[in-house]
Amino acid sequence: MPDTHLVVVDPGHFHATLVQQEIYPGLSPLVRVHAPLGPDLIDYLNRITRYNRRSRAATDWRLDVHAGPDFLDWMRDEPPGGVAIFSGRNRGKIERIIAALETGPQDRDAVLPWKRISIRYADGCEIVLDGENKDDSPFLTGPKGTLTKSLESSIPDLIDRIKDLPDPAPQVTDFVQAVKTRQKFALNEINGHRSCTLINLAKIAVQTGRPLRFDSKTQRFVDDAGANAYVEQPMRAPWKITV
């Protein structure tokens, strides 16, 4: 049995199971699961059971589940070498990632240190990612003011203004219901692409170690073949996308 295995931490979203829709050569079928006991964990276990029992291309995942309020303590006792999967709500996710890093030595290229990343739009708005989390300087800056991590703003009466905003239009938050009714899901591909793009831009800036300019229309970096190489990474054969 291969040594490399999956470590699933608090699977709070169906995305946690997507990588387990098939078995991979070189990856152990053993999966260690660390999570609080609750409906999210039950949903995850039911999905994996369906993968294992389906009539076509059934998987053979073998789950070692550690459920309880002390699941992060179990996580810290994990031997090095596992591939951790974090999904679901962002609240508390950093704490879980730190727990994973505390399990042992990491690949030096897998965990890159960074201090501060600024993402500036053409209209002057700026998002600051503070890797060291040392100060409470603004992380959002725009033509009308700033906003800090503690939600302090230079915009007068910002909270009152937010309260006066109209409620957003109703959205379908049940993915299965969205599929059945053919309605657009709240976390749709457009929203997902925009949020993921910001993180990927920051990641590529760290990897290249230099300022970058990104064209949102072409979805490519301007005059930077090295940075664009991270966008157009070769796919594993026989998979390919023809445009």
Backbone as CSV, one residue per row, in Angstrom:
resi,resn,N_x,N_y,N_z,CA_x,CA_y,CA_z,C_x,C_y,C_z
1,MET,0.852,-1.197,0.000,0.000,0.000,0.000,0.886,1.245,0.000
2,PRO,0.628,2.222,-0.897,1.436,3.453,-0.923,1.406,4.169,0.422
3,ASP,2.491,4.903,0.702,2.582,5.615,1.975,1.776,6.910,1.973
4,THR,1.670,7.575,0.829,0.971,8.857,0.771,-0.534,8.649,0.870
5,HIS,-1.158,9.369,1.795,-2.587,9.209,2.008,-3.239,10.576,2.190
6,LEU,-4.556,10.606,2.081,-5.310,11.839,2.271,-5.637,12.034,3.748
7,VAL,-5.633,13.306,4.152,-6.068,13.689,5.495,-7.164,14.740,5.309
8,VAL,-8.390,14.374,5.621,-9.536,15.271,5.440,-9.848,15.934,6.779
9,VAL,-9.848,17.266,6.786,-10.036,18.016,8.024,-11.363,18.770,7.980
10,ASP,-12.267,18.415,8.890,-13.547,19.101,9.066,-14.226,19.378,7.721
11,PRO,-14.661,18.337,7.001,-15.260,18.522,5.674,-16.609,19.226,5.769
12,GLY,-16.613,20.553,5.605,-17.827,21.333,5.755,-18.520,21.655,4.452
13,HIS,-18.165,20.957,3.370,-18.724,21.279,2.063,-18.562,20.056,1.179
14,PHE,-19.466,19.882,0.203,-19.371,18.715,-0.684,-18.094,18.719,-1.506
15,HIS,-17.431,19.882,-1.620,-16.153,19.936,-2.342,-15.127,18.993,-1.723
16,ALA,-15.260,18.689,-0.428,-14.294,17.824,0.234,-14.261,16.437,-0.382
17,THR,-15.354,16.021,-1.003,-15.415,14.668,-1.560,-15.066,14.615,-3.048
18,LEU,-14.967,15.765,-3.700,-14.775,15.751,-5.150,-13.485,15.046,-5.551
19,VAL,-12.422,15.244,-4.766,-11.150,14.617,-5.109,-11.209,13.111,-4.920
20,GLN,-12.221,12.615,-4.206,-12.326,11.189,-3.934,-13.335,10.492,-4.840
21,GLN,-13.669,11.120,-5.946,-14.584,10.470,-6.886,-13.926,9.311,-7.623
22,GLU,-12.599,9.229,-7.531,-11.876,8.118,-8.147,-10.653,7.778,-7.305
23,ILE,-10.133,6.567,-7.527,-8.914,6.116,-6.856,-7.720,6.474,-7.735
24,TYR,-6.610,6.894,-7.112,-5.440,7.343,-7.867,-4.261,6.401,-7.645
25,PRO,-3.554,6.035,-8.716,-2.343,5.221,-8.556,-1.312,5.964,-7.716
26,GLY,-0.671,5.260,-6.808,0.339,5.882,-5.969,-0.210,6.550,-4.728
27,LEU,-1.550,6.567,-4.581,-2.179,7.169,-3.402,-2.891,6.087,-2.609
28,SER,-2.612,6.008,-1.330,-3.213,4.993,-0.485,-4.731,5.164,-0.416
29,PRO,-5.500,4.060,-0.393,-6.955,4.176,-0.220,-7.336,4.561,1.210
30,LEU,-6.370,4.524,2.122,-6.633,4.918,3.501,-6.772,6.431,3.597
31,VAL,-7.845,6.880,4.222,-8.093,8.307,4.404,-8.345,8.570,5.886
32,ARG,-7.546,9.445,6.463,-7.744,9.813,7.868,-8.635,11.059,7.909
33,VAL,-9.706,10.965,8.673,-10.682,12.040,8.748,-10.716,12.576,10.174
34,HIS,-10.520,13.889,10.314,-10.562,14.548,11.623,-11.626,15.635,11.564
35,ALA,-12.658,15.519,12.397,-13.761,16.471,12.307,-14.611,16.428,13.568
36,PRO,-15.316,17.523,13.849,-16.300,17.474,14.931,-17.483,16.617,14.495
37,LEU,-18.125,15.964,15.433,-19.279,15.134,15.113,-20.480,16.029,14.828
38,GLY,-21.048,15.902,13.634,-22.167,16.757,13.266,-22.654,16.441,11.862
39,PRO,-23.606,17.200,11.360,-24.202,16.919,10.045,-23.217,17.017,8.886
40,ASP,-22.216,17.910,8.983,-21.234,18.016,7.895,-20.447,16.717,7.743
41,LEU,-20.030,16.150,8.858,-19.285,14.897,8.810,-20.165,13.767,8.287
42,ILE,-21.411,13.700,8.744,-22.326,12.657,8.288,-22.550,12.753,6.785
43,ASP,-22.708,13.970,6.282,-22.901,14.154,4.838,-21.672,13.675,4.068
44,TYR,-20.475,13.994,4.581,-19.240,13.556,3.932,-19.169,12.028,3.884
45,LEU,-19.462,11.368,5.002,-19.395,9.906,5.070,-20.408,9.267,4.124
46,ASN,-21.590,9.854,4.019,-22.602,9.308,3.112,-22.158,9.404,1.658
47,ARG,-21.518,10.509,1.306,-21.059,10.680,-0.076,-19.961,9.671,-0.425
48,ILE,-19.016,9.476,0.492,-17.951,8.507,0.240,-18.521,7.094,0.151
49,THR,-19.509,6.789,0.970,-20.162,5.474,0.915,-20.806,5.257,-0.450
50,ARG,-21.428,6.289,-0.996,-22.037,6.154,-2.320,-20.974,5.922,-3.386
51,TYR,-19.827,6.595,-3.277,-18.743,6.362,-4.235,-18.279,4.901,-4.164
52,ASN,-18.173,4.383,-2.960,-17.670,3.015,-2.783,-18.664,1.956,-3.245
53,ARG,-19.954,2.290,-3.245,-20.991,1.300,-3.551,-21.609,1.455,-4.931
54,ARG,-21.197,2.468,-5.695,-21.826,2.646,-7.004,-21.478,1.481,-7.919
55,SER,-22.356,1.197,-8.832,-22.196,0.017,-9.696,-21.101,0.195,-10.735
56,ARG,-20.809,1.423,-11.107,-19.804,1.677,-12.145,-18.657,2.488,-11.556
57,ALA,-17.431,2.016,-11.790,-16.218,2.714,-11.332,-16.269,2.993,-9.830
58,ALA,-16.616,1.954,-9.059,-16.677,2.115,-7.601,-15.284,2.367,-7.031
59,THR,-15.220,3.178,-6.001,-13.952,3.452,-5.327,-13.766,2.466,-4.169
60,ASP,-12.633,2.558,-3.517,-12.338,1.649,-2.399,-11.687,2.423,-1.264
61,TRP,-12.274,3.566,-0.918,-11.715,4.373,0.159,-11.979,3.719,1.509
62,ARG,-10.957,3.720,2.350,-11.059,3.138,3.686,-10.827,4.255,4.698
63,LEU,-11.890,4.634,5.369,-11.860,5.809,6.222,-11.491,5.460,7.658
64,ASP,-10.553,6.226,8.193,-10.174,6.141,9.607,-10.628,7.461,10.234
65,VAL,-11.779,7.426,10.910,-12.443,8.645,11.360,-12.154,8.922,12.833
66,HIS,-11.737,10.148,13.101,-11.551,10.633,14.476,-12.509,11.809,14.649
67,ALA,-13.650,11.567,15.313,-14.689,12.575,15.450,-14.819,13.012,16.901
68,GLY,-14.887,14.319,17.096,-15.048,14.841,18.444,-14.531,16.254,18.545
69,PRO,-14.744,16.905,19.672,-14.295,18.300,19.826,-12.781,18.457,19.817
70,ASP,-12.042,17.363,20.067,-10.580,17.433,20.104,-9.949,16.971,18.792
71,PHE,-10.694,17.151,17.668,-10.198,16.625,16.395,-8.891,17.275,15.960
72,LEU,-8.652,18.545,16.345,-7.391,19.193,15.968,-6.209,18.586,16.714
73,ASP,-6.443,18.091,17.923,-5.373,17.405,18.654,-4.987,16.119,17.925
74,TRP,-5.986,15.405,17.425,-5.701,14.209,16.623,-4.933,14.608,15.359
75,MET,-5.328,15.735,14.800,-4.675,16.213,13.585,-3.192,16.466,13.826
76,ARG,-2.859,17.042,14.953,-1.457,17.365,15.255,-0.617,16.110,15.456
77,ASP,-1.241,14.984,15.749,-0.513,13.734,15.942,-0.309,12.964,14.644
78,GLU,-0.788,13.535,13.531,-0.631,12.874,12.240,0.848,12.767,11.864
79,PRO,1.270,11.624,11.324,2.654,11.531,10.825,2.822,12.377,9.578
80,PRO,4.021,12.900,9.314,4.245,13.713,8.110,4.021,12.893,6.848
81,GLY,3.712,13.581,5.764,3.598,12.918,4.467,2.198,12.847,3.916
82,GLY,1.180,13.184,4.713,-0.181,13.145,4.216,-0.520,14.363,3.376
83,VAL,-1.564,14.231,2.560,-2.058,15.333,1.741,-3.358,15.821,2.369
84,ALA,-3.331,17.018,2.955,-4.483,17.517,3.701,-5.481,18.207,2.779
85,ILE,-6.757,17.995,3.051,-7.841,18.624,2.303,-8.654,19.488,3.258
86,PHE,-8.745,20.783,2.949,-9.535,21.718,3.740,-10.650,22.263,2.849
87,SER,-11.859,22.204,3.312,-12.976,22.700,2.506,-14.031,23.279,3.430
88,GLY,-14.983,24.014,2.831,-16.091,24.528,3.622,-15.879,25.946,4.087
89,ARG,-16.386,26.243,5.253,-16.403,27.608,5.767,-14.984,28.124,6.018
90,ASN,-14.772,29.398,5.686,-13.446,29.981,5.862,-13.111,30.239,7.326
91,ARG,-14.146,30.455,8.151,-13.894,30.733,9.566,-13.207,29.543,10.217
92,GLY,-12.066,29.771,10.814,-11.338,28.700,11.480,-10.420,27.903,10.567
93,LYS,-10.434,28.204,9.268,-9.630,27.403,8.332,-8.132,27.607,8.555
94,ILE,-7.729,28.849,8.891,-6.319,29.112,9.147,-5.837,28.285,10.333
95,GLU,-6.659,28.190,11.370,-6.295,27.390,12.538,-6.066,25.930,12.152
96,ARG,-6.874,25.429,11.255,-6.734,24.036,10.827,-5.470,23.844,9.991
97,ILE,-5.161,24.820,9.145,-3.950,24.725,8.325,-2.712,24.759,9.208
98,ILE,-2.724,25.625,10.225,-1.595,25.690,11.159,-1.422,24.353,11.868
99,ALA,-2.538,23.734,12.249,-2.462,22.418,12.898,-1.829,21.391,11.974
100,ALA,-2.139,21.475,10.678,-1.537,20.550,9.718,-0.036,20.775,9.602
101,LEU,0.379,22.044,9.620,1.801,22.349,9.506,2.573,21.926,10.750
102,GLU,1.885,21.797,11.876,2.544,21.402,13.112,2.787,19.902,13.214
103,THR,2.320,19.143,12.212,2.480,17.693,12.289,3.889,17.237,11.964
104,GLY,4.701,18.071,11.313,6.058,17.637,10.987,6.668,18.503,9.913
105,PRO,7.875,18.165,9.433,8.565,18.965,8.418,7.792,18.984,7.110
106,GLN,7.860,20.115,6.416,7.137,20.286,5.170,8.107,20.431,4.010
107,ASP,7.598,20.142,2.810,8.344,20.402,1.587,8.587,21.906,1.496
108,ARG,9.821,22.329,1.321,10.155,23.759,1.332,9.433,24.512,0.217
109,ASP,9.066,23.819,-0.891,8.376,24.492,-1.974,6.873,24.493,-1.775
110,ALA,6.379,23.724,-0.794,4.938,23.645,-0.580,4.436,24.762,0.311
111,VAL,5.266,25.252,1.217,4.864,26.314,2.132,5.810,27.496,1.934
112,LEU,5.355,28.472,1.180,6.219,29.604,0.848,5.970,30.757,1.813
113,PRO,7.033,31.336,2.398,6.834,32.474,3.302,6.532,33.738,2.512
114,TRP,5.671,34.565,3.014,5.400,35.855,2.417,4.967,36.811,3.517
115,LYS,5.232,38.084,3.302,4.950,39.086,4.321,3.741,39.941,3.968
116,ARG,3.739,40.492,2.780,2.672,41.423,2.436,2.464,41.434,0.926
117,ILE,1.215,41.301,0.508,0.881,41.314,-0.911,-0.201,42.358,-1.128
118,SER,0.012,43.256,-2.092,-0.978,44.275,-2.427,-1.556,43.984,-3.807
119,ILE,-2.872,43.972,-3.898,-3.563,43.800,-5.173,-4.297,45.104,-5.466
120,ARG,-3.846,45.825,-6.500,-4.393,47.141,-6.790,-5.151,47.117,-8.123
121,TYR,-6.395,47.612,-8.090,-7.215,47.678,-9.287,-6.911,48.961,-10.070
122,ALA,-7.399,49.013,-11.304,-7.142,50.164,-12.168,-7.751,51.441,-11.602
123,ASP,-8.848,51.326,-10.829,-9.485,52.518,-10.276,-8.846,52.981,-8.972
124,GLY,-7.778,52.322,-8.542,-7.068,52.716,-7.338,-7.415,51.926,-6.096
125,CYS,-8.488,51.139,-6.141,-8.840,50.310,-4.989,-7.747,49.271,-4.752
126,GLU,-7.463,49.010,-3.497,-6.359,48.122,-3.153,-6.772,47.146,-2.058
127,ILE,-6.388,45.882,-2.229,-6.571,44.846,-1.221,-5.193,44.439,-0.723
128,VAL,-4.997,44.437,0.584,-3.706,44.089,1.171,-3.839,42.777,1.935
129,LEU,-2.998,41.806,1.605,-2.924,40.535,2.320,-1.702,40.579,3.229
130,ASP,-1.938,40.575,4.524,-0.872,40.695,5.514,-0.491,39.297,6.005
131,GLY,0.578,38.740,5.455,0.975,37.382,5.799,1.451,37.224,7.230
132,GLU,2.020,38.261,7.803,2.523,38.175,9.162,1.468,38.534,10.203
133,ASN,0.386,39.145,9.758,-0.730,39.492,10.646,-0.253,40.312,11.849
134,LYS,0.623,41.280,11.585,1.240,42.029,12.673,0.556,43.361,12.977
135,ASP,-0.104,43.919,11.989,-0.655,45.241,12.240,-2.134,45.290,11.864
136,ASP,-2.746,46.413,12.149,-4.154,46.597,11.847,-4.325,47.708,10.818
137,SER,-3.355,47.774,9.915,-3.446,48.763,8.852,-4.553,48.347,7.881
138,PRO,-5.059,49.277,7.068,-6.175,48.954,6.172,-5.845,47.809,5.222
139,PHE,-6.805,46.900,5.081,-6.629,45.846,4.089,-7.480,46.130,2.854
140,LEU,-8.384,47.106,2.963,-9.135,47.587,1.812,-8.986,49.107,1.746
141,THR,-8.533,49.588,0.590,-8.361,51.023,0.391,-8.985,51.415,-0.938
142,GLY,-9.810,52.464,-0.907,-10.454,52.919,-2.127,-10.564,54.426,-2.168
143,PRO,-11.153,54.963,-3.246,-11.262,56.425,-3.389,-12.055,57.085,-2.264
144,LYS,-12.934,56.326,-1.590,-13.797,56.924,-0.574,-13.378,56.601,0.855
145,GLY,-12.284,55.851,1.041,-11.860,55.564,2.404,-11.184,54.216,2.546
146,THR,-11.001,53.799,3.797,-10.285,52.560,4.099,-11.086,51.696,5.064
147,LEU,-10.678,50.419,5.166,-11.299,49.479,6.099,-10.211,48.576,6.654
148,THR,-10.168,48.430,7.994,-9.170,47.577,8.630,-9.773,46.214,8.952
149,LYS,-8.907,45.285,9.393,-9.364,43.934,9.748,-10.327,43.946,10.922
150,SER,-10.207,44.932,11.791,-11.120,45.053,12.932,-12.386,45.816,12.556
151,LEU,-12.568,46.051,11.235,-13.750,46.722,10.677,-13.843,48.193,11.087
152,GLU,-12.705,48.795,11.396,-12.665,50.237,11.602,-12.477,50.911,10.246
153,SER,-13.249,51.943,9.992,-13.243,52.571,8.674,-13.105,54.083,8.797
154,SER,-12.474,54.674,7.779,-12.374,56.127,7.709,-13.614,56.734,7.054
155,ILE,-14.530,55.887,6.606,-15.767,56.360,5.984,-16.780,56.672,7.088
156,PRO,-17.248,57.890,7.198,-18.186,58.237,8.268,-19.472,57.415,8.194
157,ASP,-19.932,56.923,9.358,-21.222,56.225,9.461,-21.320,55.028,8.510
158,LEU,-20.222,54.306,8.332,-20.235,53.194,7.383,-21.255,52.128,7.794
159,ILE,-21.287,51.769,9.090,-22.192,50.724,9.542,-23.643,51.116,9.280
160,ASP,-23.993,52.365,9.551,-25.360,52.833,9.301,-25.681,52.796,7.808
161,ARG,-24.694,53.120,6.987,-24.928,53.074,5.541,-25.182,51.647,5.070
162,ILE,-24.438,50.700,5.649,-24.621,49.296,5.272,-26.015,48.823,5.665
163,LYS,-26.485,49.248,6.844,-27.820,48.855,7.299,-28.913,49.367,6.362
164,ASP,-28.663,50.494,5.708,-29.662,51.082,4.813,-29.663,50.452,3.425
165,LEU,-28.675,49.599,3.138,-28.629,48.971,1.822,-29.766,47.961,1.673
166,PRO,-30.320,47.808,0.476,-31.399,46.828,0.272,-30.869,45.401,0.399
167,ASP,-31.742,44.511,0.808,-31.366,43.104,0.906,-31.054,42.547,-0.481
168,PRO,-30.081,41.655,-0.589,-29.785,41.065,-1.901,-30.931,40.190,-2.381
169,ALA,-30.970,39.976,-3.671,-32.012,39.118,-4.239,-31.862,37.696,-3.705
170,PRO,-32.968,36.984,-3.530,-32.892,35.592,-3.035,-32.000,34.741,-3.933
171,GLN,-31.204,33.877,-3.307,-30.305,33.003,-4.052,-30.546,31.551,-3.664
172,VAL,-30.274,30.658,-4.593,-30.410,29.228,-4.325,-29.111,28.749,-3.693
173,THR,-29.172,28.367,-2.441,-27.971,27.933,-1.715,-27.881,26.420,-1.597
174,ASP,-28.871,25.714,-2.086,-28.856,24.242,-2.097,-28.429,23.797,-3.490
175,PHE,-27.227,23.198,-3.591,-26.677,22.843,-4.905,-27.559,21.821,-5.625
176,VAL,-28.031,20.833,-4.901,-28.877,19.803,-5.516,-30.156,20.436,-6.056
177,GLN,-30.748,21.344,-5.280,-31.957,22.025,-5.730,-31.684,22.865,-6.969
178,ALA,-30.505,23.499,-7.019,-30.146,24.299,-8.188,-30.066,23.431,-9.439
179,VAL,-29.507,22.229,-9.301,-29.405,21.312,-10.442,-30.797,20.861,-10.886
180,LYS,-31.641,20.502,-9.930,-32.975,19.995,-10.263,-33.848,21.059,-10.924
181,THR,-33.736,22.300,-10.456,-34.585,23.376,-10.971,-33.922,24.186,-12.083
182,ARG,-32.668,23.860,-12.382,-31.903,24.571,-13.418,-31.756,26.064,-13.094
183,GLN,-31.668,26.384,-11.798,-31.428,27.757,-11.394,-29.954,27.939,-11.052
184,LYS,-29.460,29.163,-11.181,-28.053,29.421,-10.913,-27.779,29.301,-9.423
185,PHE,-26.739,28.546,-9.080,-26.346,28.327,-7.694,-25.688,29.597,-7.146
186,ALA,-25.880,29.872,-5.846,-25.307,31.081,-5.245,-23.797,31.124,-5.423
187,LEU,-23.123,29.994,-5.169,-21.671,29.924,-5.361,-21.393,29.430,-6.773
188,ASN,-21.780,30.246,-7.763,-21.680,29.805,-9.150,-20.282,30.007,-9.703
189,GLU,-20.126,29.629,-10.976,-18.792,29.646,-11.581,-18.224,31.058,-11.702
190,ILE,-19.073,32.072,-11.868,-18.576,33.438,-11.995,-18.034,33.933,-10.661
191,ASN,-18.824,33.759,-9.603,-18.367,34.166,-8.272,-17.119,33.394,-7.865
192,GLY,-17.132,32.088,-8.133,-15.983,31.255,-7.773,-14.727,31.667,-8.510
193,HIS,-14.868,31.977,-9.803,-13.696,32.374,-10.588,-13.108,33.684,-10.080
194,ARG,-13.970,34.647,-9.766,-13.474,35.947,-9.316,-12.744,35.842,-7.980
195,SER,-13.302,35.081,-7.051,-12.655,34.965,-5.744,-11.367,34.157,-5.836
196,CYS,-11.380,33.084,-6.633,-10.171,32.265,-6.778,-9.069,33.012,-7.519
197,THR,-9.448,33.880,-8.456,-8.445,34.622,-9.226,-7.591,35.491,-8.316
198,LEU,-8.207,36.159,-7.336,-7.445,37.009,-6.429,-6.377,36.205,-5.697
199,ILE,-6.774,35.037,-5.175,-5.831,34.202,-4.428,-4.737,33.672,-5.345
200,ASN,-5.104,33.256,-6.553,-4.101,32.730,-7.477,-3.128,33.810,-7.932
201,LEU,-3.614,35.048,-8.103,-2.709,36.152,-8.447,-1.678,36.362,-7.343
202,ALA,-2.150,36.345,-6.086,-1.225,36.508,-4.964,-0.225,35.364,-4.907
203,LYS,-0.704,34.164,-5.139,0.161,32.983,-5.096,1.259,33.070,-6.168
204,ILE,0.889,33.464,-7.373,1.870,33.560,-8.457,2.863,34.689,-8.184
205,ALA,2.398,35.769,-7.548,3.315,36.853,-7.185,4.364,36.359,-6.198
206,VAL,3.943,35.526,-5.253,4.892,34.951,-4.297,5.870,34.028,-5.016
207,GLN,5.349,33.217,-5.923,6.204,32.255,-6.621,7.221,32.936,-7.536
208,THR,6.825,34.029,-8.188,7.754,34.725,-9.082,8.628,35.721,-8.334
209,GLY,8.134,36.229,-7.197,8.913,37.161,-6.396,9.057,38.547,-7.002
210,ARG,8.035,38.987,-7.766,8.124,40.323,-8.375,6.714,40.876,-8.606
211,PRO,6.612,42.212,-8.780,5.301,42.803,-9.095,4.799,42.299,-10.444
212,LEU,3.484,42.132,-10.544,2.885,41.622,-11.771,1.722,42.505,-12.197
213,ARG,1.474,42.548,-13.504,0.299,43.240,-14.052,-0.577,42.206,-14.731
214,PHE,-1.874,42.229,-14.399,-2.794,41.211,-14.901,-3.907,41.862,-15.693
215,ASP,-4.182,41.342,-16.894,-5.251,41.834,-17.754,-6.488,40.968,-17.532
216,SER,-7.529,41.532,-16.929,-8.707,40.739,-16.602,-9.478,40.291,-17.847
217,LYS,-9.306,41.011,-18.957,-10.014,40.623,-20.186,-9.373,39.411,-20.840
218,THR,-8.060,39.421,-20.947,-7.365,38.285,-21.571,-7.064,37.179,-20.570
219,GLN,-7.204,37.493,-19.263,-6.897,36.532,-18.193,-5.441,36.091,-18.252
220,ARG,-4.568,37.021,-18.612,-3.146,36.724,-18.699,-2.355,37.892,-18.111
221,PHE,-1.117,37.598,-17.684,-0.226,38.652,-17.205,0.349,39.407,-18.395
222,VAL,0.605,40.682,-18.193,1.062,41.545,-19.280,2.569,41.419,-19.439
223,ASP,2.995,40.977,-20.629,4.420,40.906,-20.981,5.226,40.138,-19.933
224,ASP,4.722,39.000,-19.501,5.439,38.212,-18.491,5.202,36.726,-18.759
225,ALA,6.029,36.151,-19.625,5.878,34.743,-19.984,6.086,33.830,-18.780
226,GLY,6.982,34.234,-17.872,7.239,33.408,-16.696,6.022,33.283,-15.806
227,ALA,5.329,34.394,-15.571,4.118,34.359,-14.756,3.003,33.621,-15.476
228,ASN,2.884,33.816,-16.786,1.838,33.135,-17.552,2.044,31.629,-17.598
229,ALA,3.271,31.189,-17.371,3.521,29.749,-17.336,2.785,29.092,-16.177
230,TYR,2.545,29.853,-15.095,1.781,29.320,-13.970,0.294,29.244,-14.302
231,VAL,-0.152,30.082,-15.254,-1.563,30.064,-15.662,-1.829,28.897,-16.590
232,GLU,-0.907,28.650,-17.498,-1.088,27.614,-18.516,-0.194,26.415,-18.220
233,GLN,-0.393,25.817,-17.078,0.404,24.651,-16.712,-0.049,23.438,-17.516
234,PRO,0.904,22.599,-17.964,0.539,21.428,-18.772,-0.339,20.470,-17.976
235,MET,-1.316,19.888,-18.649,-2.223,18.949,-18.007,-1.662,17.536,-18.088
236,ARG,-2.084,16.709,-17.166,-1.642,15.313,-17.127,-2.328,14.532,-18.246
237,ALA,-1.530,13.872,-19.092,-2.075,13.089,-20.197,-2.997,11.995,-19.650
238,PRO,-4.061,11.699,-20.392,-4.441,12.186,-21.742,-5.365,13.390,-21.708
239,TRP,-5.472,14.083,-20.570,-6.430,15.178,-20.453,-5.928,16.414,-21.170
240,LYS,-6.844,17.134,-21.799,-6.499,18.395,-22.460,-7.769,19.212,-22.652
241,ILE,-7.576,20.523,-22.763,-8.695,21.439,-23.027,-8.446,22.102,-24.366
242,THR,-9.379,21.941,-25.287,-9.273,22.544,-26.609,-10.147,23.772,-26.669
243,VAL,-9.546,24.913,-26.947,-10.291,26.182,-27.008,-10.539,26.558,-28.456
